[in-house]
Amino acid sequence: MNSAWFLTLAASTITLSAPLILASLGGWFSERSGVINIALEGKMLTSACLTALVGLATNNPYFGLLAGIGGAILMAWLHWLLTHTYRMDHVVSGMAINALAFGATNFLDKRFADPTRNTHMPLLPVSAFYIAAFILPALIWLYSKNTRGGLRLMAAGSDPSKAETMGVHPAKVRFGSLAVCGVLCGLSGALIVTNARWFTDGMTAGRGFIALAALILGGWRPIPAALAGLAFGFFDAVQVQVQGTKLWGVQPPPEFWACLPYLITIVALAGLLGRSRAPAGLGKL
């Protein structure tokens, strides 16, 4: 291992952790306002698919980005509609949205994408995404502590009944919070597909669930959640770097290294989940 190896590892860590951080911050807005959200994966996948298809069709990456973010916001508002208008269980609604996203993006990819993958989507300025991912946690922390909107959001997620007696409308606060969740998950999906240069079926590969795990490990706080996302990105980068490396003279299969970030996620959740305290009003109407 030399300095080039460590520089590559650092660059890969930033590349792989930024989508996790953005999605976990999206989850923060949703869950801190009281909406359980296991549908981060579906929103990211929807955004990745629409960003690629619209970006390629118009040859304009910004039109693709707007389409991706718009698709993720619509998915977020569908979650609000199912849980607050039709009173569906939050987890069941999230599972339905994930299933819808997997099916719809599979159809759109087969119907409209170039099967040969010879054409690449136009590039978005990914450095702006990375900067946003590492600045937003602090800004969101300041927002939650020092602004009226942030305090209303926290009140809606802590005790919706008491918040209502104080003039806060939890359903309206959650509607707005889910829109922000859609924007952040949309940015995350757009970043993933921009780095890959084309969309592939199921390309988010469980990152939405890892982002949710980062949020839980961070105790539903923006900065610790971002640090957890950074740690997961680091272990993902390590597994990429050590592919093909022998352990005690034995060559492990590629799947052994590929499962490393997920294994660490499970271990971390098992060891630290009991210490995290969820918002008291999470899942309550």
Disulfide bonds with the S-S distance in Angstrom:
none
